[in-house]
Amino acid sequence: METLTTVLPLVFMAVMGLAMLAYVVLDGYDLGVGMLLPRAANDAEKDLMVSSIGPFWDANETWLVLGVGILLVAFPFAHGLILTSLYLPVFVMLVGLTLRGVAFDFRSKAGDHRKAFWNAMFTAGSFIAAAAQGWMLGSYITSFRSDWWTYAFNLLIAMAVPATYVVLGAGWLIMKAEGDLQARALRWARQAVIPFAIGIAAISIATPLISETIFNKWFRLPDFFALLPIPLMTAAAVAALWHVSGRKQIVDAGYGWIVFVATLVILLLATLGLAFSIYPYIVIDRLNVWEAASATESLVIILIGTLFTLPAIIGYTIFVYRIFWGKARVLSYGA
């Protein structure tokens, strides 16, 4: 029982981290496509952009539900602290996601004179949700402090997260589109790389500055040299992203997927770095995973449910992406 008490909170922390990373990547690209919608050349391109995410976008949000659900049932004390501190941005995010979901369906049914309005609502909902998630991430990293420097940092991350999603969305369109839209998506990716990289750098600098524990983890010798590959690989992935997004001939040669994969690698490395930084805390320097966890008996029951739920979500995700892989075609609905 003592082993379960020690191990199970770590298992659920890892599953929650996996769920949130999957959400950022999968729902991130379709939020990015939504934010890029006004930059399409015409209605046909907008329809194709929406079509590229049509079979996936709703299911992508399942990962958010899973991550928050695990936080609620496996770490109720952390859930109370985090969601209480983030009540307003969570509400704003849900408004954005709801607006986006309504607009997605209504734009396909609206007449030509109203379609532009629902396109705008789809874009607005995508940006609102992304910016709210950025503010929440900034607040979490600063351990929910409430001073002007913290608010400035939160605002920076609230702008960097939409840029991250734009890079993902542009990378997705590079893989799913052809011709002029693909070429424009490449330019959109290029334009968003710098704010995306600034956001990653800001988080990397802020985390050791707000916590002496995190600072000592990263800069204590010889650990500094053991951890050095993480920032070096991140810098290399950013350089690869910048290089490929500026060269159409690479995309024309069939390597456009590098933009999306390089972004994925950066996010994976950033997640690993953040996980290493905050461990063993679930709220930095305030609440560790064992203090926040439910009773061991409860975690055992939750684990049984997770063993069924997680493979089902992963299997369904793989199945959908296999079925609908390939270049996007116009999505249509019955009258």
C-alpha positions in Angstrom: 0.0 0.0 0.0 2.9 2.4 0.8 4.3 1.8 -2.7 0.9 2.6 -4.3 0.7 5.7 -2.2 4.0 6.9 -3.6 3.6 5.7 -7.2 0.0 6.4 -8.1 0.1 10.2 -7.7 3.1 10.2 -10.1 1.3 8.0 -12.6 -1.7 10.4 -12.6 0.6 13.4 -12.9 2.2 11.8 -16.0 -1.2 11.0 -17.5 -2.4 14.5 -16.9 0.8 15.9 -18.5 0.3 13.7 -21.5 -3.3 14.8 -21.8 -2.5 18.5 -21.7 0.4 18.1 -24.2 -1.9 16.2 -26.5 -4.5 18.9 -26.2 -2.0 21.7 -26.9 -0.8 20.0 -30.1 -4.1 18.7 -31.4 -6.6 21.4 -30.4 -3.8 23.9 -30.8 -3.5 23.4 -34.6 -7.2 23.8 -35.2 -7.4 26.9 -33.0 -4.5 28.2 -35.1 -6.4 27.5 -38.3 -9.4 29.4 -36.8 -7.2 32.4 -36.1 -5.7 32.3 -39.6 -9.2 32.2 -41.3 -9.4 35.9 -42.1 -6.1 35.7 -44.0 -7.4 33.4 -46.6 -7.7 34.8 -50.1 -11.4 34.0 -50.6 -14.4 31.9 -49.4 -13.2 28.8 -51.2 -9.9 28.9 -49.2 -11.8 29.5 -46.0 -14.0 26.5 -46.6 -11.0 24.4 -47.3 -9.3 25.5 -44.1 -12.3 24.7 -42.1 -12.6 21.4 -43.9 -9.0 20.5 -43.0 -10.0 20.4 -39.3 -13.6 19.3 -39.7 -13.2 15.6 -38.8 -10.9 16.3 -35.9 -11.5 19.5 -34.0 -14.3 18.4 -31.7 -12.6 15.2 -30.7 -9.3 17.1 -30.0 -11.0 18.8 -27.1 -11.4 15.4 -25.4 -7.9 15.7 -24.2 -8.7 18.9 -22.3 -11.6 17.1 -20.6 -9.4 14.2 -19.7 -6.6 16.4 -18.2 -9.0 18.6 -16.2 -11.0 15.5 -15.1 -7.8 13.8 -13.7 -6.9 17.1 -11.9 -10.4 17.1 -10.3 -10.6 13.4 -9.2 -6.9 12.6 -8.6 -5.7 15.9 -7.2 -8.8 17.6 -5.7 -6.7 19.9 -3.4 -4.8 21.2 -6.4 -8.0 21.5 -8.4 -9.5 23.7 -5.8 -6.4 25.9 -5.6 -5.8 26.2 -9.3 -9.4 26.6 -10.6 -10.2 29.1 -7.8 -7.2 31.2 -8.9 -8.1 30.8 -12.6 -11.9 31.1 -12.4 -12.1 34.1 -14.7 -9.7 33.0 -17.5 -11.3 29.5 -17.4 -14.7 31.2 -17.9 -13.3 33.3 -20.8 -11.8 30.1 -22.4 -15.1 28.3 -22.2 -16.9 31.3 -23.8 -14.4 31.2 -26.6 -14.7 27.4 -27.1 -18.5 27.7 -27.1 -18.5 30.6 -29.5 -16.2 28.7 -31.8 -18.3 25.5 -31.7 -21.5 27.4 -32.5 -19.8 29.3 -35.3 -18.3 26.2 -36.9 -21.7 24.7 -37.4 -23.6 27.9 -38.2 -21.2 29.0 -40.9 -22.0 25.9 -42.9 -25.7 26.6 -42.8 -25.7 30.4 -43.1 -26.4 32.1 -46.3 -23.7 34.0 -48.1 -24.8 37.3 -46.4 -24.2 35.8 -42.9 -21.3 33.5 -43.5 -18.8 36.3 -43.0 -20.2 37.0 -39.6 -19.9 33.4 -38.5 -16.4 33.2 -39.9 -15.5 36.2 -37.8 -17.1 34.5 -34.7 -15.1 31.4 -35.4 -11.9 33.4 -35.5 -12.8 35.4 -32.4 -13.7 32.3 -30.4 -10.4 30.6 -31.4 -8.4 33.7 -30.3 -10.3 34.2 -27.1 -9.7 30.5 -26.1 -6.0 30.6 -27.0 -5.3 33.9 -25.2 -7.2 32.7 -22.1 -5.1 29.5 -22.1 -1.9 31.6 -22.4 -3.0 33.8 -19.4 -3.7 30.6 -17.4 -0.2 29.2 -18.2 1.5 32.4 -17.2 -0.5 32.5 -13.9 0.4 28.9 -13.2 4.1 29.4 -13.9 4.2 32.5 -11.6 2.4 30.4 -8.9 -0.7 32.7 -9.1 1.1 35.8 -7.8 -0.8 39.1 -8.1 1.6 42.0 -8.9 2.1 44.1 -12.0 5.2 42.2 -13.2 3.3 39.0 -13.0 0.4 40.5 -14.9 2.8 41.8 -17.6 4.3 38.3 -17.9 0.8 36.7 -18.1 -0.1 39.1 -20.9 3.1 38.2 -22.8 2.2 34.5 -22.5 -1.4 35.3 -23.4 -0.1 36.6 -26.7 2.6 33.9 -27.2 0.2 31.0 -26.9 -2.0 32.2 -29.9 1.3 32.6 -31.9 2.2 29.0 -30.9 -1.2 27.8 -32.2 -0.8 29.8 -35.4 2.5 28.0 -36.1 0.8 24.7 -35.5 -2.2 25.7 -37.6 0.0 26.9 -40.4 2.0 23.7 -40.2 -1.2 21.7 -40.4 -2.3 23.6 -43.5 1.0 23.1 -45.2 0.4 19.3 -44.9 -3.3 19.4 -45.7 -3.5 22.1 -48.5 -2.0 22.6 -51.9 -1.1 25.4 -54.3 -1.6 29.0 -53.2 -3.1 28.2 -49.8 -0.1 26.0 -49.0 2.3 28.8 -50.0 0.4 31.3 -47.8 0.4 28.9 -44.9 4.2 28.7 -45.2 4.4 32.5 -44.9 2.0 32.5 -41.9 4.2 30.0 -40.1 7.3 32.1 -40.8 5.6 35.2 -39.4 4.6 33.5 -36.1 7.9 31.8 -35.4 9.5 34.7 -33.6 6.6 35.4 -31.1 6.4 31.7 -30.6 10.1 31.5 -29.8 9.9 34.6 -27.5 7.1 32.8 -25.5 9.2 29.7 -25.1 12.2 31.8 -24.0 10.1 33.8 -21.6 8.8 30.7 -19.9 12.3 29.2 -19.7 13.7 32.4 -18.1 10.8 33.0 -15.7 10.6 29.5 -14.1 14.0 29.6 -12.5 13.6 33.2 -11.5 10.3 32.7 -9.6 11.6 29.7 -7.6 15.0 29.2 -6.0 14.3 25.4 -6.0 13.9 25.5 -9.8 17.0 27.7 -10.2 19.2 25.3 -8.3 17.9 22.3 -10.3 18.9 23.9 -13.6 22.1 25.7 -12.7 23.7 23.5 -10.1 26.8 21.7 -11.3 27.1 19.1 -12.7 23.4 19.0 -13.4 23.7 22.0 -15.6 25.7 20.1 -18.2 23.4 17.0 -18.0 20.4 19.3 -18.7 22.1 21.4 -21.4 20.8 19.2 -24.3 17.2 20.3 -23.6 17.7 24.0 -24.4 20.2 23.2 -27.1 17.8 20.8 -28.9 15.0 23.4 -28.5 17.2 26.0 -30.1 18.1 23.6 -32.9 14.4 22.8 -33.5 13.5 26.5 -33.6 16.3 27.0 -36.1 15.0 24.2 -38.3 11.5 25.7 -38.1 12.8 29.1 -39.1 14.9 27.6 -42.0 12.1 25.4 -43.5 9.4 28.0 -43.1 11.4 30.4 -45.3 12.1 28.0 -48.1 9.2 27.0 -50.3 11.4 24.6 -52.3 11.7 22.3 -49.3 7.9 22.1 -49.1 7.6 21.5 -52.8 10.1 18.6 -52.4 7.6 17.0 -50.0 9.1 18.0 -46.6 6.5 20.5 -45.5 5.7 18.2 -42.6 9.0 19.4 -41.0 7.2 22.7 -39.9 4.6 20.8 -37.9 7.0 18.2 -36.5 9.6 20.8 -35.5 6.9 22.7 -33.6 5.8 19.5 -31.9 9.4 18.7 -30.9 9.8 22.2 -29.4 6.6 21.8 -27.4 7.6 18.3 -26.2 11.0 19.6 -25.0 9.3 22.6 -23.3 6.9 20.2 -21.6 9.7 18.0 -20.4 11.7 21.0 -19.1 8.6 22.4 -17.3 7.9 18.9 -15.8 11.4 18.6 -14.5 11.3 22.1 -13.1 8.1 21.8 -11.1 8.6 18.2 -9.9 7.6 17.1 -7.2 5.2 20.1 -7.0 1.8 20.3 -8.7 1.6 24.0 -7.7 5.1 25.4 -7.7 6.6 25.6 -4.2 3.2 25.4 -2.6 1.7 21.9 -3.0 3.4 18.7 -4.1 1.8 15.7 -5.9 1.4 13.6 -2.7 -0.2 16.4 -0.7 -2.6 17.2 -3.5 -3.6 13.6 -4.3 -6.8 11.8 -3.3 -6.7 8.8 -0.9 -4.8 5.8 -2.3 -8.0 3.7 -2.3 -9.7 6.3 -4.5 -6.7 6.5 -6.8 -6.8 2.7 -7.3 -10.5 3.0 -8.5 -9.7 5.9 -10.7 -6.8 4.0 -12.2 -9.1 1.2 -13.2 -11.3 3.7 -15.1 -8.2 5.3 -16.6 -6.9 2.0 -17.9 -10.1 1.7 -20.0 -10.5 5.4 -20.9 -7.0 6.4 -22.0 -6.5 3.5 -24.5 -10.0 4.2 -25.9 -9.2 7.9 -26.5 -5.7 7.1 -28.0 -7.2 4.4 -30.2 -10.0 6.6 -31.4 -7.6 9.4 -32.1 -5.3 7.2 -34.2 -8.3 5.7 -36.0 -9.7 9.1 -37.0 -6.4 10.5 -38.2 -5.7 7.4 -40.3 -9.2 7.6 -41.9 -9.0 11.3 -42.7 -5.3 11.6 -43.5 -4.3 13.2 -46.8 -5.1 16.5 -48.5 -8.2 18.3 -47.4 -11.3 18.5 -49.5 -14.3 20.7 -49.1 -16.5 19.7 -46.2 -20.2 19.6 -46.9 -23.4 19.2 -44.9 -26.8 18.1 -46.0 -29.5 20.8 -46.4 
